[in-house]
Amino acid sequence: MFESEDQKDLAKKYNKMKGIGKATGKKFKFSKFGAQGQNPESVYGELKLSEKLVDELDNVKDMVDDLNERLEEAVYERDMFKTDLEQLTVKYNLAKKEVEE
């Protein structure tokens, strides 16, 4: 019900592999890389791993870009507040001198 499309596809593949195993009499062992028949060191396995790594790298780059953007905004706001503080400090000191005189 709350499954993503990837989870549904994975469940379909698992069920197909079980059906093929029953029909042929072969037993497949499943791991985090998929069926043991698909060696993660094979060309197909390497391509899938590369695809996942590229996707992950793109996600990390997006996060870094977002953090850099937020950092620039924070630095800009800090500088604005620092300028405001300096102006208020000058006004306060002038007002304080006028009151003392």
N, C-alpha and C positions, 0 to 999 in steps of 0.2 A: 504494500500500500504506500509506504513512504520510501520506496526504493528509487534510487537514481537510475538513469538509463544504463550506465556502466554496470551497476549491480544486476540489473535485469539481463543484460547481455551475457555477463559472466555466469549467471544461473542457467541461461539457455545453453551455453557452451558446456557447462558441467553436466547438464542433463543429457545432451547429445553424446558426450563422451561416455557416460554411463551406459546409454543405449547401445552404442557401438561396442563397448566392452562386453555387454551381455550377449549381443548378436554374434560376435566373433569368438567369444570365450576368453578374450584377453582382459587382463586386469590392469587398469591405469592407476598410477599413483599420482596424486595431485600435490602440488607444492605452491608456494607463493609465486612461482614463475609460470604456473599453469601445469599442464600434464607433463609428466616426466619425459614423455616422448619428445617434447620440445625443449631441447637443451638450451639453457640461457646463453651458452657460449657459441651457439650456432649463429649463422648470419642473420636469420630471422629474429632470434633472441637478442642479438646485438642491436639490430635496427629498432626493435621495440624499446630496448633499454635507452638507446640514443634518443628516441622520440620522447620518452618520459623525461629524460634529462634536459632536453631542449625546452620542453614545457615548463619544467621546474625552474630552469634558468630564466625564462621569460617572466615567470611570476616573481622571482627574486629581483630582477631588474626593475619591474614595475614598482615593487615595494621600495627599493632604493630611491627611485625617482620621486616617489611620493614623499619619502622621508626628507630628501633634499629640498623639495618644494616647501614642505612644512618648516624646515630649518630656516630657509631664506625668509619666510614670512615672520617667524619668531624673531630673527635677528633684526628685521626691519621694525617690528613693533617695539623691541627692546630699545633700539636707537631713538625712536620717537618718544618713548616714555622717559628716556634719559635726558633728552633735550627739554621736555616739559618739566622735568624735575629741576634741571639747572635754572630754567627761567623762573620757576616758583621759588627756588632758593634765593635768587637775586632779588625778587620782589619782596620776599619775607625779610631779608636783611635790610633792604631800604626802608620798609615799614617799621622795622624794629629800631633803626637809627632815628627815624622821625619821632617815634614815641619817646625815646630816651632824651631827645633834645627838648 
